[in-house]
């Protein structure tokens, strides 16, 4: 009672622990971006912090919405984003060989990024209303195939293999958590493996094919297609245990490391902060994932549980694939590192995930208070 008399009850219920982790991770990301820009807050670090602040307010607003709002907005948001993906295909802005963005003037909006949390919400909404016994039937399979297939087809046309895989992975987690039979995944995995040669030959564009062959043997063309991953490995390896020191990274400062402020920011960080910096980043992501799973466990209903697991996995997928990519354990697919990479759309996406998790956390705490 004494605490609530001094501090508003809403602030007491705020997830302060994970908020501090987010602040620490984003602040560390800003420091790395400051170094990547040659010791300047512009053009990366200042915008990074500003975007985080703006989207943190957005997450706070989202956390106050009840589950009725999320359920109501699931399908309309999905339809709007599918429409925006069609717009991208028609008049989208092209950069780096891909047509992924809509030029809004003040920022380049990437609708495919927003589809990652949107697919989580819409599938959670679908399975929340589907009787559990029907998950493994045609009524459960067909709508999910359509909901996933439409955006994935449009994103592949951009082309953007990394985002397509992220959407599929998030959807697969929701389907699994909803109670889909294990045979679904075994059969699908077997078909996917059998189809890999055909997908490589006919579904991937030439530059995507080169990324796959470069991943398998980057040393075959170290100054050409394998240049990015070769320089990334050099940067990470040269950092050692404690790194070269803040602002002393030669790979990024001398422009050997491409995309040092976006996709390869982990390599930029590892060169200057070493293994210790990498461990700090991994611990932050582990704490965020642990919080997401705890939120899912406290969720008051099936919709909230599925949404929390999906949002947590989306952040985890971003981080895991990016770090595997820059270390040479996965093909370069253009997935940014959450809370560290420079980019407005990616920051908006992960903060939508955080806001949704905070909302589910609020629902669970509200439900607990009502019981007592």
N, C-alpha and C positions, 0 to 999 in steps of 0.2 A: 504493500500500500504506500509506503514512504517513497519508494522509487517512482511509482506512477504519479505521485503528487509533484515530483520535481521534473521528471522526463515524461513526455507524452507517451501513451501506451503504444502508439504506432511505431515510434522509434525503438521501443524496447523489443518489439516483435520483428524488427528489421534484421535480416541475416547478416550481422556485422562481421562474423568470421570470414565468410566467403567474400564479402565486400572488400575486406582488407587484402585478401589474396588477389582479387581482381585489380585493386589499386596498385599492389606491389608488382604484379606481372605487367600491367599496362605502363607503369612508370619505368620499369626496367626496359620494356620495349621502346619507350620514348628515348631513353638514354642510348640504346643501340642505334636508333634512327638518327639521333643527334650526331653520333660518331660517323654513321654512314654518309651523312651530308657534309663531312669534312669539318665537324665541330660547329655546326650551325643548327639553330632551331628550325630554320626554314630550309627546304619546303616540307619536310616530313614530320619532325617531332612535334612541332606546335599544332599542326592540323590533327595529328594522331591524338593528342591530349584533348583538343577541342571536341573532336568527334566522340571520344569516349565520354566526356562530360555531357554532351547533348544526348547521346544514346543511353547513358545511365539514367537521366531524367525520364527518357522514354520507357526504360525498363521499370522504373518506379511507378509510372502511370499504369503500365501493363499489369504490374503486380496487384493492383487494386481492383482489377476486373474480376467478376465472379465467373464461375464456369459456364453460366448461361451465355455470356458474351462470347466466350471462345467457341462454344458449340454453334452459336448462331453465325459467327463470322467464318467458320471453317470453309464451307463450300464457296461462298462469295469470294473470299480471298484467293482461293485456288483458281477460280474462273478468271479473275482479274489478272493473275500472274500468267496463266496460260495465254490470255489475250496479249499481254505485254511481250511474251516470248514470240508470238506471231509478229508483233510490231518490230521486234529486234530483227527478225528474219527479213522484214520488208524494208525498213529504213534505219536499221541499227548502225551505230558507230563502230568502225572497224579499227582494231589496234592489235599489233603483234601477230597479224595473219588470221585473226578470228573476229567474227562479228557478234559481239556479246553485249554491247552497251547501248543505252539510250541517253543521248546528250540532253541533260536538263539545264545546262548553263552553269549552275553552281556546283554540280557534280555529275559524274558519269554513273548512271544507275545500271546495275547488272541484275535483271530480273531472275536469272537462273540462280543467283545466290539466295534470293529471298524464297525461292521454291524449296530450299532445303528444310527450313522450319515449317513452311506451309504444308509440305507433304506429310510431316509428322502430325500436325494438327488435324488434317483432313482424314488421315487413316485412323487416328485415335477416335475421331468423331464417328467414323464408319463402324469400327469394331465395338464401340461403346453401345451402339444400338443394335448390333447383330447378336442374336442369341449364341452363347459359347458353343453349343452343339452344332452350329451351322458354319463354323469357321472353316472346316475342312471340306465343305461342299462347294458345288459350282456357284451357289449364291455368294459364297465368300471369296472364291477365286476370281471370278470374272470382273467384278467391280474393281478389285485391287489391281488387276492386270491393266485395266483401262486407266485408273487414276495414276499409276506409275508410268504406263507406256506413253501417254500423250506428252507430258513434259519431257520425258527422257528422249523421245524422238526429236522434239524441237531443239533441245539442247545439243544433241549430237549433230544437228545440222549446222551449228554455229561455226566450227565444231569445238566442243568442249568435253573431252572424255573424262577429265577429273571431276567436274561437277555432276556429270551423268552418273558416275560411280558413287558419288556421295549421296545423291538422291536415292539410288537403288539401295545402297547400304542402309540408310535411315529407314526406308520403307521396309526392308527385310527384317530389321530389328523389331519394328512395330508388329509385323505379321507374326514373328516368332513369339513375342511376348503376349500376343493376343490368343495364343494357343494353337497355332497352325501345326499340323502333324509334321514330325521330323522328316518323313519321307518326301514331303514337298521340297525341302532343302537339299536332300540327298539326290533326288532326281534332277532338280534344277541345276545343282552343282555338276552332276555328271554330264548333263546336256551342254552346259556352258563350257566344260573342258573339251568335250568333243567338237564344239563349234568354234573353238579358239582359232584354228588355222583359217577357217572360212571368214571369221570376223576380222582377222588381221588382213586378209587379202581383199575383202570386199567392203567391210564396214568402216575401216579406218582410213583417214586421209593420208596422203604421202608423208606429211610432217609427223603425224601420229605414229606411223609405221617406223619412221626414223627414230622416234623417241624410244620405242620398244627395243629396237636393235641396239641402240646406244646404251640402254640400261643393261642389256645382256653382255655387251663388250665395249665399254666406254673407251678403253685403251686403243681400240682399232682406229679411232679418228680423234685423238686428243686435242687437236687444234681446230676441229670442225664441229661435228655433231656431238662429240663427247666433251667439248670444252667446258660447258657449264658444270657438269658433275665432277669433272677432273679438278677444276679450280675450287669447287666446294669442298672436296675431300682434302685438298691441300690446306685450305683455310682452317678446317676443323682440326686436322692433324697437327698443324703448326701451333695451335693454341696450348697444347699440353695440359697440365693439371690446373694451372692458375691463369693461363692466357698471357698475351703480350702486354696487356694493360689497356685501360680505357683510352680510346682514340689512337691506338697504336697499330691497328689492323692494316697491314699492307695490301692484302688481297682486295679489300673493298676500297681503300683510299686511292690505290693506284689503278682502280677500275679493271682488275683482273677478274673479279667475281661479278658476273652479270646478275641483275635484279637483286642487288645486295640489300635493298630496303623493302622488298616484297617477298617473293617466293623463297629466297635464299637468306633471309634475315637470321635464321638459326646459325648458319655458317658464319655470318658476320659476327654474331654474338660469341660463338665458340672460339673464334680466333682471338678475341680480346679478353674473354672471361674464362676460357678453358673449360675443363671438365666441371669445375665448381659452378660455373654459370649454367652449364647444361643440367646439372643436378637440381639447381634451384628452379629452373623452368619446369623440369619433370615433376618436381614436388608440387608446384603450383597447380599443374594440370591434374595430378593425382588427387589433390584436395578438392578441386572443383568437381571431378567425377564422383568422389566419395560423397560430397554434398548432394549431387544430383540423385544418386542412388538412395540416399537417406530420405530425400524429398519424395521419391517414388514410393518408398516403403510406408511413408506416413500419409500418402494420398487417400482421400476419403472415398474415392470411387474409381471404377475401371478407366474412365476417360482421363482423369488426372494422372493415374499411374502410367498409362501408356504414353501420354504426352511428356511426362517427366523423363521417362527412360529414353524416349526418342530424342528429346532436346539434349540430354546429357551425352548421348552417343554421338550426336551431330558434332558437338564441340570436340569430343574425343577423336572422332574420325578426322576432322581437320588437323588436329595436332599430330596424331600418329602418322598419317600419310605424309604430311609435310616433313617431319623429322626423318622418316624412313627415306623419303625422296632425296633430301639434301645429303644424306649419308651413303647414298648409292644402293639402298636396299629396295627401292621401288622406282618405277619409271617417273620421269619428270612430267607431272600432269597439271601443274599450275594451280595448286591448292595453297592458299596463304596460311600463315601461322596465327592462330587466334590471339588477339590482344597485343600482338607484337608487330605483325606485318602492316605496312602502310596500305591503306585502301578503305574507302568509305563504305562500299557495299558489303565487304566482308565483316567490317566492324558492326554494321547495322545487323547483319545476320546473326552473329554470335550474341549480340546484346538482346535481340529478340528471343533467342534461346534462354538467356539469363532471365529476362523479364517473365517469360512463360514459366520457368522453374520457380521464380519467386512467387508467382501467382498460385501455383500448385502448393507451394510451401504455406502460403497464407490460408488456402482452403483447408489444409490439414490442421493447422493450428486453430483455426476458427471452429472446426468440427470438434476438436479436443476440448475446447473451452465450453462448448455447448453440452458436452457429456457431463461436465462437472458444474 
